Amino acid sequence: MKKAEAEAKFVEEIKPIGIEKYAIVAEGRHEYWEFYLKNGTRRYWKDLSQENADKLGIANDNK
């Protein structure tokens, strides 16, 4: 599975749950995302695309 496919699947999994808050840590050329979901879980992603940030309705201010 390619990264774009895995990222699309990730977004479709967390979108229905809902994002309570999120954090982005930029380190070098990478961005590490931490999502706090409304069901009390946390999920992580590296280098979320602007397209998928838009799908989640969140701002990717680092791009």
C-alpha positions as CSV (number, residue, x, y, z in Angstrom):
1,M,0.0,0.0,0.0
2,K,1.3,3.4,-0.9
3,K,1.5,6.3,1.6
4,A,-1.3,8.2,-0.1
5,E,-3.6,5.2,0.1
6,A,-2.7,4.6,3.8
7,E,-3.2,8.2,4.6
8,A,-6.6,8.3,2.8
9,K,-7.6,5.2,4.9
10,F,-6.4,6.8,8.1
11,V,-8.4,10.0,7.4
12,E,-11.6,7.9,6.7
13,E,-11.1,6.1,10.0
14,I,-10.7,9.1,12.2
15,K,-13.1,11.5,10.4
16,P,-16.3,9.9,11.7
17,I,-14.9,9.8,15.3
18,G,-14.1,13.5,15.3
19,I,-11.1,15.4,16.3
20,E,-11.1,17.1,19.7
21,K,-7.7,18.8,19.2
22,Y,-4.5,18.2,17.5
23,A,-0.8,19.1,17.6
24,I,1.9,19.4,15.0
25,V,5.6,19.1,15.7
26,A,7.9,20.1,12.9
27,E,11.3,18.5,13.0
28,G,13.6,19.0,10.0
29,R,11.6,18.4,6.9
30,H,8.9,16.4,8.6
31,E,5.7,17.1,10.5
32,Y,4.5,14.8,13.2
33,W,0.8,15.1,13.9
34,E,-0.9,14.0,17.1
35,F,-4.7,13.7,17.0
36,Y,-6.8,13.7,20.2
37,L,-10.1,12.1,19.1
38,K,-13.5,12.6,20.7
39,N,-13.6,8.9,21.8
40,G,-10.6,9.5,24.1
41,T,-8.0,7.9,21.9
42,R,-4.9,9.4,20.3
43,R,-3.7,8.7,16.8
44,Y,-0.5,9.8,15.1
45,W,0.5,10.6,11.5
46,K,3.7,11.8,9.8
47,D,3.5,14.5,7.0
48,L,-0.2,14.8,6.6
49,S,-1.1,16.2,3.1
50,Q,-2.9,19.5,2.8
51,E,-5.7,17.7,0.9
52,N,-6.3,15.4,3.8
53,A,-6.0,18.2,6.4
54,D,-8.7,20.0,4.4
55,K,-10.9,16.8,4.5
56,L,-10.5,16.7,8.3
57,G,-11.4,20.4,8.5
58,I,-8.2,21.4,10.2
59,A,-5.6,24.0,9.4
60,N,-2.2,22.9,8.3
61,D,-0.4,26.2,9.1
62,N,3.0,24.8,8.6
63,K,2.6,24.3,4.8
